[in-house]
Amino acid sequence: MIDIRRLEPDDLRLIGEIDRSERVRHAYRIVDGDFERYEVDWDIPTWYPGEGPHHVETHIDDMAPVLEIGGVLLGAFDGDAFAGIVIVVPRFEGTMAWLAFLHVSRPHRRSGVGAALWDEAARLARAAGATSMYVSAITSGPAVDFYRRHGCEVAPEPHPDLLAKEPDDLHLICRL
């Protein structure tokens, strides 16, 4: 049974416990406003220590201000095992929420952890009056496939600030 718990800002350190490693065989890009799948052969490692892209401290530093603007930090636990984390800003802009961060540790993938985190983030967003949720997703096939299964589509107009922050990501929107 997956238990979703609201966490405190100090719990951002749990990001370092996520095993984000995976072998990726396909990815997506957006062409003419739609998803285009292409084959890749990527070995994504777990987090690097220290600072820089894909480093634990960088993500913690990037996410701390998100909590300060109203982001909610949630953790997924499978018994005593930490399984995943999500950060959602239920009232980001107007009636749009922002799913700022979602990662499930490798041993817990494809077991409902990601769906449980998504569902709780969407519930919090709807409770705050959001009618849509913005997602900036890495291009890897498993990530994009997950978001598409949860109703995400290509954002017709990427949010300018989020596009500037993550220009290589796919910018998606989900009607809630």
C-alpha positions in Angstrom: 0.0 0.0 0.0 1.4 3.3 -1.1 1.2 6.1 1.5 1.3 9.7 0.3 2.5 12.1 3.0 2.9 15.9 3.1 6.5 16.7 3.8 8.3 19.7 5.2 10.8 21.9 3.3 13.7 20.2 5.1 12.6 16.9 3.5 13.8 18.2 0.1 16.9 16.3 1.0 15.0 13.1 0.2 15.5 13.9 -3.5 19.0 12.4 -3.0 17.4 9.1 -2.1 15.7 8.8 -5.5 17.4 6.3 -7.9 16.6 8.1 -11.1 18.7 5.7 -13.2 17.1 4.0 -16.2 17.8 2.8 -19.7 15.7 4.8 -22.2 15.0 3.4 -25.7 12.7 6.2 -27.1 12.1 9.9 -26.6 9.8 12.5 -27.9 10.0 15.9 -29.5 7.2 18.2 -30.6 6.8 18.7 -34.3 4.0 20.8 -35.7 2.3 20.9 -32.3 2.2 17.1 -31.8 4.4 14.4 -30.2 7.0 12.7 -32.5 8.6 9.6 -31.1 12.2 8.7 -32.0 14.6 6.0 -31.0 17.4 6.6 -28.5 19.9 4.6 -26.5 20.4 6.5 -23.2 21.7 5.3 -19.9 20.5 7.8 -17.4 22.6 7.6 -14.2 21.4 8.3 -10.7 22.0 11.7 -9.2 25.5 13.1 -9.2 26.8 14.5 -5.9 27.7 18.2 -5.7 26.4 20.9 -8.1 25.5 21.1 -11.7 22.8 19.7 -13.9 21.5 16.4 -12.6 23.1 16.9 -9.2 21.2 16.5 -6.0 22.1 19.9 -4.5 21.1 21.7 -7.7 17.6 20.2 -7.6 17.2 21.0 -3.9 18.3 24.6 -4.5 16.0 24.9 -7.5 13.0 23.4 -5.6 13.3 25.4 -2.3 12.0 28.6 -3.9 9.1 26.6 -5.4 8.0 25.7 -1.9 8.3 29.4 -0.9 5.7 30.4 -3.6 3.1 27.9 -2.4 4.5 24.6 -3.6 3.5 21.5 -1.7 6.0 18.7 -1.2 4.6 15.2 -1.0 6.5 11.9 -0.5 5.4 8.4 -1.4 6.2 5.6 1.0 5.9 1.9 0.4 5.9 0.7 4.0 9.1 2.3 5.5 10.7 2.7 2.0 10.8 6.1 0.4 9.5 5.6 -3.1 9.0 8.9 -4.8 8.4 12.6 -4.5 6.3 15.3 -6.1 6.1 19.1 -5.8 3.0 20.8 -7.0 2.1 24.5 -6.9 -1.7 24.3 -6.7 -2.3 27.9 -7.6 0.5 28.9 -9.9 -1.1 31.3 -12.2 -4.8 32.1 -12.5 -6.5 28.7 -12.5 -3.4 26.8 -13.6 -1.4 24.6 -11.3 2.2 23.7 -11.9 3.7 20.2 -11.4 7.2 21.3 -10.7 8.9 18.0 -9.8 8.0 14.3 -9.9 10.4 11.4 -9.5 9.9 7.8 -8.6 12.8 5.7 -7.5 13.8 2.9 -9.8 12.8 0.0 -7.5 9.2 1.5 -7.2 8.5 2.3 -10.9 5.5 0.7 -12.6 3.9 -0.1 -9.3 1.4 2.8 -9.0 3.7 5.2 -7.0 3.8 7.8 -9.8 0.1 7.5 -10.4 -0.6 8.0 -6.6 1.7 11.1 -6.5 0.0 12.5 -9.7 -3.5 11.8 -8.3 -2.7 13.6 -5.1 -1.1 16.6 -6.8 -4.1 16.9 -9.1 -6.5 16.6 -6.2 -4.7 19.4 -4.3 -4.7 21.5 -7.5 -8.5 21.0 -8.1 -9.2 21.8 -4.4 -7.4 25.1 -4.9 -9.5 25.9 -7.9 -7.1 24.9 -10.7 -8.6 23.7 -13.9 -5.3 22.8 -15.5 -1.9 21.7 -14.6 1.3 22.6 -16.4 4.1 20.1 -16.7 7.6 20.7 -18.1 8.8 17.1 -18.9 12.1 15.7 -19.9 12.0 14.2 -23.4 12.5 10.6 -22.3 9.9 8.1 -23.5 8.9 6.7 -20.1 8.4 10.2 -18.6 6.3 11.5 -21.6 4.4 8.3 -21.8 3.5 8.6 -18.1 2.2 12.2 -18.5 0.3 11.3 -21.7 -1.5 8.5 -19.9 -2.5 11.0 -17.3 -4.1 13.3 -19.9 -1.2 15.7 -20.7 -1.1 17.3 -24.1 1.3 19.7 -25.8 0.8 23.1 -24.3 -0.5 25.4 -27.1 1.6 28.2 -25.7 4.4 27.3 -23.4 4.6 29.4 -20.2 7.4 31.9 -20.9 9.1 31.7 -17.5 8.9 27.9 -17.4 10.1 27.7 -21.0 13.1 29.9 -20.1 13.9 27.7 -17.1 13.6 24.4 -19.0 14.1 25.2 -22.8 14.9 21.5 -23.7 11.9 20.1 -22.0 8.5 19.3 -23.5 5.9 21.8 -22.2 2.6 20.1 -21.5 -0.8 20.9 -20.1 -3.4 18.7 -18.5 -7.0 19.7 -18.0 -8.1 18.8 -14.5 
